Amino acid sequence: MVLEAIKYTPHSLAILDQLRLPHESVYFPIKNSVDAFNAIKSMIVRGAPAIAIVAALALAVELANTEFESADDVREFVGDKLKYLVKSRPTAVNLSDAARKLENLVNETEGDAKTVVRAYIAAAEKMLVDDVSDNKNIGKNGLEWAKKTIGSDKFSILTICNTGSLATAGYGTALGIIRSIHGDGLLSHAYALETRPYNQGSRLTAYELVHDNIPATLITDSMASVLLKTHPEIKMIVVGADRVAQNGDTANKIGTYQLSIVAKHHGVKFVVAAPTTSIDIQTKTGEGIAIEQRKPEELVTVRGPVVDKDGKVNKEEAKTVHIAAPGIGVWNPSFDVAPAALIDAIVTEKGVAEKDQNGEFHLESFL
Ligand SMILES: CSC[C@H]1O[C@H](OP(=O)(O)O)[C@H](O)[C@@H]1O
């Protein structure tokens, strides 16, 4: 069975509720832009490519179920809804990139209201299809780069957060590279960071690795340094991206920056996997990337199914528990920035970006 975060048919959209994974697999209906905004904001769906696609398709469903007097009414409606959806999460560029492309499309499409609606829906549906093929190309390009750079012996890989089928339309980006390296017989073992505080690693990446029967081990974020020190077979850290600046600085899940430092110290390749829709050529460096601050409750509470006295997980009963001293201050940035200087390669669907002899990336050639 293929893992599907997004279920779409013309006029209807449902997303896998990622707040209930890994213990429950429940699809959540999305009828319009408000449903999509709330699902993205609350992280029922998350992952830079996935939130862009869900936003685009939610508006497609809403348009298909709305009557318009004129083409200009459609254009105004689409513009307003996309501006609203972009506000749901600020750091990942995929959402604002998709919104810009879709707004331009409807403004450039001539004809009556139904023609403009049809053009929007076709473009949104193409994003869903293109994302999966882009991810498979990222996987292929990452595998070829690994063979060239690391060699043809089996090796192990460490990753953070969730960058798989649950963060995209399918296959994944960084986890897509792990899938491709595993599929080629070159993967010895995958290590997944639990990725506090939202636990995308322990809840989502672990779920995908078990689903695909990929040999893997879950570790806490604090174990990453000593794991590299004691496991020389780990030759690569591969991470996703929420926004890659023009110079290659990359915003990704909180904890990524320190992995780039640890990788450098231990001589491990640090690789970013990102579709070109994650590259923001207008933002010159990582200094220009807005970092989303999330609410303290995500750090001081944990929700999950109750484990009864004999260790059995009771999926019928979920509880939220408080795990910090009441009254303590909380800092909860959702992302940080790995500097281009510590990144060995940025793997896209169009090829692999590496730094020139001056230590500079040239990402514009991939757009
Ligand atoms: C291919 S997913 C990219 C990116 O999105 C995730 O963030 P979040 O789970 O908060 O949406 C994480 O940073 C992934 O690396």
PDBQT file of the ligand as one rigid body, heavy atoms in Angstrom, charges set to zero:
ROOT
HETATM    1  C1  LIG A 401       9.842  18.050   2.296  1.00  0.00    +0.000 C 
HETATM    2  S1  LIG A 401       9.212  18.738   3.773  1.00  0.00    +0.000 SA
HETATM    3  C2  LIG A 401      10.215  20.103   4.027  1.00  0.00    +0.000 C 
HETATM    4  C3  LIG A 401      10.247  20.534   5.502  1.00  0.00    +0.000 C 
HETATM    5  O1  LIG A 401       8.949  20.819   6.074  1.00  0.00    +0.000 OA
HETATM    6  C4  LIG A 401       8.984  20.384   7.449  1.00  0.00    +0.000 C 
HETATM    7  O2  LIG A 401       8.504  21.360   8.351  1.00  0.00    +0.000 OA
HETATM    8  P1  LIG A 401       7.068  21.148   9.077  1.00  0.00    +0.000 P 
HETATM    9  O3  LIG A 401       6.993  19.715   9.501  1.00  0.00    +0.000 OA
HETATM   10  O4  LIG A 401       7.077  22.130  10.226  1.00  0.00    +0.000 OA
HETATM   11  O5  LIG A 401       6.066  21.509   8.004  1.00  0.00    +0.000 OA
HETATM   12  C5  LIG A 401      10.432  20.138   7.735  1.00  0.00    +0.000 C 
HETATM   13  O6  LIG A 401      11.146  21.336   7.983  1.00  0.00    +0.000 OA
HETATM   14  C6  LIG A 401      10.845  19.513   6.417  1.00  0.00    +0.000 C 
HETATM   15  O7  LIG A 401      12.192  19.355   6.285  1.00  0.00    +0.000 OA
ENDROOT
TORSDOF 0
